[in-house]
Amino acid sequence: MTEQVSGVVESLDDLDPRVVFAPHRHQVILAVRITPVFNTLDLGLVAAVIDTANQAGFALEREQTFRDEWLLCVFEAYDDPE
């Protein structure tokens, strides 16, 4: 049985890059919290998730807000030059 991967990231502790951005994946969709406390916009978590994805070989392709507290992010694997 394969491990279930959550697509919700409320902190970096919720993100296991080896599982989420596994080499067999071509696309990953994550919901990243952008308003953690008192409805203040905090893009630090989004930046950290994007950096983690880039290090794993994935690029942010598109994003869209959801309910003012989440950013839905679609990451796609870098094209293999071979």
N, C-alpha and C positions, 0 to 999 in steps of 0.2 A: 504494500500500500504506500502511495506517495504521501509526503508530508504536506499538510494544508498550509498555504502561505496566506497570511492576512495582508490585505491591501490598504490597511489603515495605519498611518504613522502619526502618533501623538507626541513621540519623543524619539531620539535616536536609539534608545534602548529597544524600541519596537521594530527596528530595522536590522535584519541579519543579511548583509550584502551577499554572502555566499549562497544563500537560499533564494532570496528575492531576485538577484541579478545573476542567476545560474547561467553557465555557458550555453545550455540547450534552449534557453529562451530567446525569442526574437523581439518580443514586446512585453512591457510591464506597465500596469496601470496602478497608481497609488493615490490615495487620498491623504494629503498632508495637512495637518492642522496649522492654520495661520493666525488664529486669535486665541492664544492660550489663557490669558488672564484679563479680566475686566474689558473684554472686547477691544483690546489694543492689537494693532497689526504687528506681527512679528515674523519677518521673513528669514530669520536666522536658521530655523529648522528647514525651510525649503532650500536654502543655499547649501546646507549640510547634506541634504538628501541628493541634490543635484551633483555636488562634488563626489559623493559616494558612488552615484551612478556612473559618472564620467570615469572614475578610477576602475570601475568594473567593466567598462567598454560600452556603456549605454549613453545616449544623448537625449535630452529633453526635446520632444518633438512638438508637443502642444500642451496647453493647460487651460483650465477654466475654473472659475470660482463656483462653489456650491454652498448654499446657505450661509454666506458671509463668514464662515469659520473654517472652511476647507478649500484647498486648492487641489483639483483633480489633475494629476500629471500623467502624461503618456510618455514613456521612455522607449526608445527603439535601439537595438544593438547597432553598433557601428558596422558599416559595410566592410566585409572582408575583402581586401585588395587582391586576393588570389583569384 
